[in-house]
Amino acid sequence: MKKKLIVVMVLISALIYLGVDRNDVFYSEPIGKIIAIEETEISSTDDVHATGIQQKITVQLTNTKQKSATFVVINQSTVGQAFQERYMLNDHLFLKPIKMNNGKMVAVTISGLKRDRYMAYIGILFVLLTVFIGQKKGVMSLISVCVNALFFSLFILLYLKGYPLMLLAVIMSIALATTSIMLVCGINRKSAAAIVSTLLCTTFSMGLMVAVMYFTGEKGLYFEEMEFMPHDPVNLYLVGVLIGTLGGVMDIAISMASALNEMRQTHTELPHATWVQSGFEVGKDIMGTMANTLVLAYMSGSIALMLIWFQNNVPFSYVLSHNLNLEVTRALTSSIGIVMSIPVSIFVSTFLLKKGSVS
Amino acid sequence: MTVQTILLLILLIGMIAVGGWKGFKSFIGLLSNFFILFFALIIMAVGVNPIVVTLVLSIAITSITLFFTSGFNEKTIAACVAVLLTVVITLFLTLHMGNAAQIQGFSPEQYESFSSFSFGNTLDFKKIIVCEMIIGLLGAVIDVAISITSPLQEIYQHQSTMSRKALFRSGMEIGSDILGTMTNTLLFAYLGGFITLILWFVQFNYAFAHIINSKVFCSEVFQILSSGIGILLVIPLSAWCMAYMLIPQQWRQVGGK
């Protein structure tokens, strides 16, 4: 069965790989393939400090009724490519007609790069690696990711229909935690212990964060810096922190519940105090690396932005306070949740797993 | 008193209360990584090649996280080697694919925030995006690596007759166990920031075709998937490094000379 699964996956991947390159016809927007580029250096008009590059690109249409017609378009970019892109031969570009003549396009301009094939490539690589390295459990984790994505989409849909944000967030979190843990651990006391401890710790650390925010009057948090400014920045930020914390705490809770269960299984006559102490030993180890994981994951996204600020001589303290505040707070809240989940997991697990262990 | 300082204090107290001396060391390690990252940014801002900075930064963060908190021993050395190998491979992958997909820098949707800034010539955003991706996944990769080498050492101590191949297979078993939770952890971490983006897309009625081709969406998906790939790659690498470290030479067990 395993070999068949692998063969099937490789076949599907091959199909997607070949298909995504030729899916231009399914798009209604005109797409052109670059067949020639001529580059010249110009002084960029927008940005006096940057050197610009101008590309005179010849594209050949790959879809619409005017397939195979060629056009010449101009692309401007800077050397650093912060906003613009420097295209390469054989790229597929989305085009927008700017002059029509009797229903036929006479002149076009670039509206963007067609990127779906790269999404497909990296997606295929990810799925294939998961199946090869993770085997059956890898497939389970893929299913888990899909289920979570589904819950998340449902959450977004219902929120846009007008349901209260926080209520939806709480329900989604419980659903995410429960299904993820059960998919990994099965339906048994171990999962129950992990779920209870996850929900307790996440609630507590979120509550703590909200309390601290309340008592300091949100001093140090600058919601104006949020990207894609939404209508309700504070609450959406809280939901973001909630999900992030949930992920970290869940991981620790599962690891702790598994470890504690394993200990109990191999030494059925284990005295309670030793059990608890061993639990703390395991917890101490994983606490540090998990906190690191989250800190680095959250901060990585701000790197580009911080670099621009540094370049433009924004003082360090301002960068630290205004740019990183949201991410740092998120990291701290998640880390507090993680630290808390160790004693809580030990307490919950030793309580629930005492009567008979789980295989 | 800002929100951050209070939470920082609570975290410090918590880490010491739960972890004791080790917890305190973890806290210091966390702070050091933060400051090293900050310092690396300053260096990049004056024009040092971001790829070089990423590699040096990875070595620094990995060393502090592993050696400072858990000491210099077989499991940390094996984990460190595995992590660095993974970083190199993933870096190459991300550089190649990410640049082809042109996900660097910022998207048209973010233009307003930058209208007053100059970008100059020193920042090469094609390399910066690689730095972002690698640093984002570094923590998770270190976590997975030590989570495999540590139990492998325990297993070998209790059963020193195991062959290197069997040890490697045990490592892969452990790895596939943690694969699920670690992928989910990272997914959730990035999903938190994804919310505002998705809402933006939906509220402005972006067509599906537009979304999957847009730079900002693609760079998020790329980040999540390359993190996943990093985690996947480090599993066999750390299992192999540890097995090799514990059993440097295969020897015949029966009648061997």
Interface residues (C-beta under 8 A of the other chain):
Chain A: Y27 S28 E29 D47 V48 H49 A50 T51 T78 V79 G80 Q81 A82 F83 E85 Y87 M88 F94 G112 L113 K114 R115 D116 Y118 M119 Y121 I122 G123 L125 F126 L129 T130 I133 G134 Q135 K136 K137 G138 M140 S141 S144 V145 N148 F152 I156 Y159 L160 L176 S180 L183 V184 L208 M209 V212 M213 T216 E218 K219 G220 L221 M226 E227 F228 M229 P230 L236 V239 G240 V241 L242 I243 G244 L246 G247 G248 M250 D251 I254 S255 S258 F280 G283 K284 D285 I286 M287 G288 T289 M290 A291 N292 T293 L294 V295 L296 A297 Y298 M299 S300 G301 I303 A304 M306 L307 I308 W309 F310 Q311 N312 L320 N325 V328 T329 R330 L332 T333 S334 S335 I336 V339 M340 I342 P343
Chain B: M1 T2 V3 Q4 T5 I6 L7 L8 I10 L11 G14 M15 V18 G19 G20 K22 G23 K25 S26 G29 L30 N33 F34 L37 F38 L41 I42 M44 A45 I61 T65 T69 S70 M97 A100 A101 Q102 I103 Q104 G105 F106 S107 P108 E109 Q110 Y111 S113 F114 F117 S118 F119 G120 N121 T122 L123 D124 F125 K126 I128 I129 C131 E132 M133 I135 G136 L137 L138 G139 A140 I142 D143 I146 S147 S150 M172 G175 S176 D177 I178 L179 G180 T181 M182 T183 N184 T185 L186 L187 F188 A189 Y190 L191 G192 G193 I195 T196 L197 I198 L199 W200 V202 Q203 A209 I212 N213 S214 K215 C218 V221 F222 Q223 L225 S226 S227 G228 I229 L232 L233 I235 P236
